Every structure is written in structure tokens, then in C-alpha cells.
Amino acid sequence: LMQLEDILTPERCYCRIEGVSKKRVLENVSELLSTQFSDLDDTEIFNAIMAREQLGSTGLGNGIAIPHCRVPHCKTIIGSLITLENAVDFDSIDGKKVDMLFVLIVPEEKTDDHIKTLAGLAELFNDPDFCYTVRQTQDSDDLYNIAITF
């Protein structure tokens, strides 16, 4: 079973950050994550996420997206939970703008874990109570605590 605290840290929870556009959000997140991992490059992360988005939007619908990608030099599965001040267009299947994201960066070789983690996240975000609580949250630390205890 996926344990969120294995892939998420309080430093990787960002509450109500500026959205502007899908591209800007993903650029920001790539920069934020690369500052926490010396061996990860923000351009590499961004390019990998964008390449994955080209294959098809990771917007699940209901204002939720789970951008994910494999990145060279990534040693472990890295997660980041983000809520946006203003929802952005994400080319989601239902056409709704996205205001809640979970970004997942995985090592190039780990396949099974990656699939299981994605499935676990999809299940979590499928819970209306969880989504409602996350959307009401005003503070990044609270965001982390909600995510790991839900």
C-alpha cells in the first residue's frame, strides 16, 4: 500500500501558489523541486513533465491533475502536493480548470512502484471529502498533515 509520507514532505507541499498557466505552474514546480535535490535539474524535470503532457493531459477531471515523469539521476519517488490560487486550463478530459495538483517524479527504472503510486493517488483524489478538505486549506504545513493522515 502506498504511504504518502514515503514520497511527500512538508517542504514539497505548496498551498495556494500563483497559477497563471499550466506551463508556468509546471515551471515553478520544477524549480521548487530542483532546489531540494542537488542532482536534479529544473530544466530536465520541466522538459520531462512537458513531454509526458504532450502524450495526453494528466488532468484527471474535477480540477485535479497528476503530472508525472521519469527523470535521470532521480533516486527515489518524489511527490509534491500543490493547490493553486487561481485554477488554470490543463486540457483536462472534462474541460475543467485545475486547482489541485500532485506532481510525481520517478527514477527511470522503477516501474511497478510508479504505477502503484499513481493508482493510489488517483484513488485518494477520487475522494470528495479529501478534495474538499485540501481545497479549503490555507497553509502548506496543514496541507501536508491532511495528505498524510487522510
Backbone as CSV, one residue per row, in Angstrom:
resi,resn,N_x,N_y,N_z,CA_x,CA_y,CA_z,C_x,C_y,C_z
1,LEU,0.843,-1.205,0.000,0.000,0.000,0.000,0.875,1.250,0.000
2,MET,0.469,2.219,-0.799,1.242,3.439,-0.882,1.095,4.282,0.381
3,GLN,2.219,4.671,0.961,2.194,5.597,2.087,2.657,6.952,1.573
4,LEU,1.771,7.934,1.660,2.128,9.257,1.139,3.372,9.833,1.791
5,GLU,3.557,9.564,3.104,4.730,10.164,3.756,6.047,9.601,3.227
6,ASP,5.986,8.487,2.473,7.205,7.963,1.847,7.645,8.817,0.659
7,ILE,6.715,9.528,0.054,7.069,10.293,-1.151,6.852,11.798,-1.008
8,LEU,6.173,12.186,0.081,5.825,13.598,0.262,6.480,14.138,1.529
9,THR,6.928,15.387,1.497,7.466,16.037,2.699,6.755,17.379,2.862
10,PRO,6.796,17.953,4.062,6.165,19.269,4.256,6.748,20.325,3.302
11,GLU,8.044,20.208,2.996,8.697,21.178,2.103,8.199,21.070,0.662
12,ARG,7.516,19.977,0.354,7.018,19.808,-1.014,5.503,19.948,-1.108
13,CYS,4.938,20.618,-0.087,3.519,20.960,-0.137,3.425,22.467,-0.322
14,TYR,2.754,22.879,-1.361,2.657,24.303,-1.677,1.192,24.687,-1.757
15,CYS,0.803,25.577,-0.847,-0.594,25.939,-0.734,-0.888,27.245,-1.455
16,ARG,-1.901,27.209,-2.317,-2.392,28.412,-2.993,-1.315,29.238,-3.684
17,ILE,-0.499,28.557,-4.485,0.507,29.308,-5.225,-0.112,29.899,-6.490
18,GLU,0.567,30.888,-7.045,0.058,31.556,-8.239,0.014,30.581,-9.406
19,GLY,-1.077,30.602,-10.122,-1.202,29.695,-11.252,-0.712,30.287,-12.562
20,VAL,-1.438,31.227,-13.127,-1.213,31.845,-14.441,-1.509,30.880,-15.586
21,SER,-0.654,29.845,-15.794,-0.909,28.894,-16.877,-0.331,27.540,-16.492
22,LYS,-0.744,26.518,-17.226,-0.223,25.170,-16.998,1.303,25.184,-17.072
23,LYS,1.828,25.824,-18.110,3.268,25.861,-18.328,3.986,26.537,-17.156
24,ARG,3.464,27.677,-16.710,4.100,28.396,-15.588,4.062,27.574,-14.304
25,VAL,2.926,26.930,-14.039,2.808,26.107,-12.827,3.864,25.010,-12.858
26,LEU,3.988,24.335,-13.992,4.928,23.223,-14.091,6.379,23.716,-14.048
27,GLU,6.624,24.911,-14.577,7.963,25.515,-14.487,8.304,25.798,-13.026
28,ASN,7.354,26.421,-12.325,7.552,26.753,-10.907,7.854,25.513,-10.081
29,VAL,7.040,24.484,-10.286,7.207,23.252,-9.519,8.564,22.623,-9.818
30,SER,8.962,22.622,-11.080,10.268,22.059,-11.459,11.389,22.790,-10.735
31,GLU,11.272,24.116,-10.661,12.290,24.911,-9.958,12.280,24.611,-8.460
32,LEU,11.082,24.581,-7.865,10.971,24.312,-6.431,11.574,22.949,-6.079
33,LEU,11.289,21.949,-6.911,11.788,20.602,-6.614,13.288,20.501,-6.820
34,SER,13.812,21.149,-7.863,15.249,21.029,-8.134,16.079,21.671,-7.030
35,THR,15.510,22.661,-6.320,16.264,23.279,-5.228,16.410,22.321,-4.044
36,GLN,15.539,21.310,-3.967,15.606,20.362,-2.842,16.472,19.140,-3.130
37,PHE,16.830,18.960,-4.395,17.635,17.799,-4.785,18.790,18.273,-5.660
38,SER,19.997,18.187,-5.095,21.156,18.743,-5.807,21.415,18.065,-7.151
39,ASP,21.017,16.789,-7.270,21.305,16.095,-8.529,20.186,16.209,-9.565
40,LEU,19.135,16.965,-9.248,18.055,17.144,-10.217,18.101,18.545,-10.809
41,ASP,17.912,18.592,-12.119,17.981,19.855,-12.832,16.572,20.325,-13.198
42,ASP,16.257,21.587,-12.917,14.883,22.060,-13.133,14.462,21.973,-14.598
43,THR,15.401,22.217,-15.522,15.065,22.134,-16.954,14.750,20.697,-17.349
44,GLU,15.517,19.756,-16.802,15.266,18.335,-17.085,13.904,17.912,-16.569
45,ILE,13.582,18.337,-15.339,12.282,17.987,-14.761,11.167,18.577,-15.626
46,PHE,11.289,19.872,-15.921,10.264,20.552,-16.706,10.074,19.897,-18.072
47,ASN,11.174,19.629,-18.762,11.088,19.016,-20.092,10.451,17.630,-20.043
48,ALA,10.777,16.870,-18.991,10.207,15.520,-18.849,8.704,15.598,-18.571
49,ILE,8.309,16.543,-17.711,6.874,16.701,-17.407,6.122,17.144,-18.660
50,MET,6.679,18.105,-19.385,6.015,18.604,-20.593,5.923,17.525,-21.667
51,ALA,6.969,16.718,-21.788,6.960,15.623,-22.766,5.833,14.652,-22.438
52,ARG,5.639,14.373,-21.144,4.555,13.490,-20.724,3.197,14.124,-21.030
53,GLU,3.076,15.446,-20.809,1.815,16.136,-21.083,1.469,16.103,-22.579
54,GLN,2.503,16.097,-23.420,2.262,16.037,-24.871,1.580,14.732,-25.269
55,LEU,1.850,13.675,-24.501,1.238,12.369,-24.793,-0.240,12.369,-24.457
56,GLY,-0.646,13.296,-23.613,-2.034,13.362,-23.171,-2.040,14.050,-21.826
57,SER,-3.007,14.915,-21.606,-3.045,15.674,-20.362,-3.152,14.751,-19.161
58,THR,-2.467,15.123,-18.079,-2.570,14.357,-16.836,-3.695,14.918,-15.964
59,GLY,-4.501,15.818,-16.530,-5.673,16.320,-15.817,-6.715,15.214,-15.729
60,LEU,-7.049,14.825,-14.491,-7.974,13.701,-14.286,-9.438,14.112,-14.392
61,GLY,-9.678,15.429,-14.354,-11.042,15.920,-14.236,-11.276,16.413,-12.819
62,ASN,-12.417,17.086,-12.620,-12.756,17.640,-11.297,-11.696,18.585,-10.727
63,GLY,-10.949,19.252,-11.601,-9.973,20.229,-11.141,-8.679,19.634,-10.616
64,ILE,-8.442,18.351,-10.924,-7.274,17.653,-10.390,-6.352,17.191,-11.522
65,ALA,-5.038,17.357,-11.305,-4.061,16.831,-12.265,-2.949,16.122,-11.512
66,ILE,-2.423,15.069,-12.132,-1.285,14.359,-11.545,-0.161,14.290,-12.583
67,PRO,0.525,15.411,-12.797,1.644,15.385,-13.745,2.722,14.435,-13.212
68,HIS,3.271,13.600,-14.095,4.295,12.667,-13.646,5.288,12.403,-14.763
69,CYS,6.494,12.038,-14.378,7.520,11.762,-15.379,8.686,11.014,-14.745
70,ARG,9.491,10.439,-15.623,10.746,9.815,-15.195,11.851,10.817,-15.446
71,VAL,12.779,10.909,-14.484,13.858,11.877,-14.617,15.194,11.197,-14.338
72,PRO,16.189,11.456,-15.199,17.519,10.898,-14.951,18.052,11.390,-13.599
73,HIS,18.879,10.598,-12.938,19.518,10.924,-11.656,18.526,10.964,-10.492
74,CYS,17.262,10.647,-10.747,16.291,10.625,-9.661,16.453,9.285,-8.949
75,LYS,16.661,9.325,-7.622,16.961,8.094,-6.881,15.735,7.472,-6.224
76,THR,14.718,8.263,-6.017,13.570,7.786,-5.263,12.314,8.485,-5.786
77,ILE,11.143,7.934,-5.512,9.911,8.586,-5.963,9.703,9.871,-5.164
78,ILE,9.493,10.959,-5.872,9.328,12.267,-5.245,7.927,12.790,-5.558
79,GLY,7.207,13.174,-4.506,5.876,13.731,-4.703,5.792,15.161,-4.213
80,SER,4.893,15.915,-4.824,4.666,17.292,-4.402,3.177,17.612,-4.549
81,LEU,2.581,18.116,-3.467,1.155,18.448,-3.473,0.994,19.963,-3.561
82,ILE,0.181,20.403,-4.500,0.065,21.836,-4.778,-1.389,22.237,-4.944
83,THR,-1.761,23.338,-4.320,-3.052,23.934,-4.654,-2.761,25.307,-5.251
84,LEU,-3.626,25.725,-6.166,-3.428,26.989,-6.878,-4.405,28.050,-6.403
85,GLU,-3.933,29.264,-6.359,-4.770,30.415,-6.022,-5.866,30.571,-7.080
86,ASN,-5.465,30.451,-8.348,-6.426,30.522,-9.459,-6.261,29.297,-10.337
87,ALA,-7.368,28.642,-10.639,-7.322,27.441,-11.467,-6.786,27.779,-12.864
88,VAL,-6.062,26.823,-13.449,-5.511,27.023,-14.793,-6.033,25.961,-15.746
89,ASP,-6.067,26.309,-17.021,-6.505,25.375,-18.042,-5.448,24.287,-18.191
90,PHE,-5.858,23.035,-18.130,-4.904,21.922,-18.148,-5.221,20.920,-19.250
91,ASP,-6.125,21.302,-20.173,-6.579,20.366,-21.212,-7.127,19.081,-20.611
92,SER,-7.792,19.196,-19.457,-8.326,18.003,-18.787,-9.446,17.375,-19.608
93,ILE,-9.703,16.103,-19.352,-10.724,15.393,-20.116,-12.105,16.047,-20.017
94,ASP,-12.414,16.584,-18.808,-13.745,17.176,-18.641,-13.752,18.682,-18.942
95,GLY,-12.591,19.224,-19.369,-12.532,20.640,-19.730,-12.471,21.588,-18.536
96,LYS,-12.543,21.030,-17.309,-12.484,21.894,-16.117,-11.055,22.348,-15.849
97,LYS,-10.934,23.580,-15.349,-9.614,24.082,-14.991,-9.114,23.368,-13.738
98,VAL,-7.794,23.319,-13.597,-7.163,22.585,-12.500,-6.726,23.536,-11.390
99,ASP,-7.058,23.184,-10.130,-6.606,23.994,-8.995,-5.870,23.149,-7.951
100,MET,-5.706,21.860,-8.257,-5.066,20.950,-7.316,-4.212,19.952,-8.105
101,LEU,-2.912,19.886,-7.747,-2.008,19.004,-8.478,-1.192,18.150,-7.527
102,PHE,-0.879,16.968,-8.010,0.115,16.165,-7.319,1.156,15.809,-8.367
103,VAL,2.363,16.339,-8.191,3.425,16.082,-9.164,4.253,14.911,-8.664
104,LEU,4.502,13.985,-9.576,5.220,12.762,-9.231,6.430,12.625,-10.141
105,ILE,7.609,12.525,-9.522,8.829,12.339,-10.302,9.404,11.002,-9.894
106,VAL,9.689,10.164,-10.877,10.137,8.806,-10.563,11.460,8.491,-11.244
107,PRO,12.243,7.602,-10.607,13.501,7.162,-11.225,13.215,6.460,-12.546
108,GLU,14.195,6.440,-13.413,13.964,5.867,-14.739,13.620,4.384,-14.718
109,GLU,14.137,3.645,-13.717,13.941,2.197,-13.745,12.733,1.670,-12.977
110,LYS,12.293,2.371,-11.924,11.216,1.846,-11.068,9.857,1.843,-11.761
111,THR,9.411,0.732,-12.256,8.136,0.738,-12.971,6.941,0.388,-12.092
112,ASP,7.016,-0.737,-11.380,5.880,-1.186,-10.578,5.449,-0.174,-9.526
113,ASP,6.426,0.322,-8.776,6.149,1.295,-7.717,5.419,2.506,-8.265
114,HIS,5.898,2.959,-9.406,5.388,4.141,-10.074,3.895,3.958,-10.398
115,ILE,3.569,2.799,-10.971,2.183,2.503,-11.344,1.297,2.405,-10.096
116,LYS,1.804,1.721,-9.073,1.055,1.575,-7.818,0.817,2.929,-7.165
117,THR,1.852,3.775,-7.184,1.728,5.100,-6.569,0.687,5.923,-7.300
118,LEU,0.724,5.896,-8.627,-0.271,6.633,-9.421,-1.682,6.150,-9.117
119,ALA,-1.840,4.844,-9.008,-3.158,4.275,-8.717,-3.632,4.730,-7.334
120,GLY,-2.722,4.729,-6.358,-3.057,5.171,-5.004,-3.471,6.630,-4.976
121,LEU,-2.756,7.449,-5.744,-3.075,8.878,-5.801,-4.432,9.108,-6.456
122,ALA,-4.678,8.392,-7.537,-5.952,8.541,-8.240,-7.106,8.200,-7.301
123,GLU,-6.908,7.183,-6.480,-7.927,6.762,-5.519,-8.157,7.853,-4.460
124,LEU,-7.065,8.409,-3.959,-7.147,9.461,-2.948,-7.900,10.675,-3.492
125,PHE,-7.547,11.086,-4.699,-8.171,12.275,-5.295,-9.591,12.018,-5.776
126,ASN,-9.971,10.752,-5.748,-11.323,10.374,-6.112,-12.268,10.582,-4.932
127,ASP,-11.690,10.845,-3.754,-12.466,11.010,-2.539,-12.884,12.475,-2.396
128,PRO,-14.191,12.759,-2.517,-14.665,14.150,-2.476,-14.334,14.848,-1.158
129,ASP,-14.331,14.122,-0.051,-14.006,14.717,1.250,-12.550,15.173,1.279
130,PHE,-11.678,14.323,0.756,-10.263,14.673,0.709,-10.066,15.945,-0.135
131,CYS,-10.658,15.957,-1.316,-10.504,17.100,-2.225,-11.067,18.382,-1.611
132,TYR,-12.204,18.256,-0.971,-12.828,19.418,-0.343,-11.904,19.978,0.746
133,THR,-11.398,19.082,1.609,-10.536,19.499,2.710,-9.270,20.178,2.191
134,VAL,-8.640,19.578,1.180,-7.420,20.149,0.604,-7.698,21.533,0.036
135,ARG,-8.824,21.662,-0.654,-9.156,22.962,-1.268,-9.430,24.060,-0.247
136,GLN,-9.887,23.684,0.947,-10.175,24.682,1.987,-8.918,25.116,2.744
137,THR,-7.850,24.340,2.569,-6.644,24.572,3.350,-5.921,25.840,2.919
138,GLN,-5.431,26.584,3.921,-4.794,27.878,3.648,-3.292,27.837,3.908
139,ASP,-2.803,26.714,4.407,-1.437,26.686,4.893,-0.706,25.426,4.413
140,SER,0.546,25.603,3.989,1.294,24.484,3.408,1.542,23.342,4.385
141,ASP,1.808,23.673,5.649,2.010,22.608,6.647,0.723,21.820,6.884
142,ASP,-0.392,22.541,6.929,-1.691,21.864,7.086,-1.934,20.924,5.907
143,LEU,-1.532,21.374,4.740,-1.713,20.585,3.524,-1.023,19.230,3.688
144,TYR,0.186,19.274,4.189,0.961,18.047,4.404,0.253,17.138,5.406
145,ASN,-0.161,17.715,6.529,-0.805,16.905,7.580,-2.097,16.258,7.104
146,ILE,-2.873,16.993,6.322,-4.114,16.424,5.778,-3.789,15.271,4.851
147,ALA,-2.810,15.507,3.961,-2.456,14.492,2.965,-2.013,13.172,3.613
148,ILE,-1.181,13.261,4.649,-0.661,12.005,5.213,-1.608,11.335,6.198
149,THR,-2.607,12.081,6.713,-3.490,11.438,7.681,-4.805,11.000,7.071
150,PHE,-5.091,11.412,5.840,-6.398,11.105,5.268,-6.605,9.634,5.015
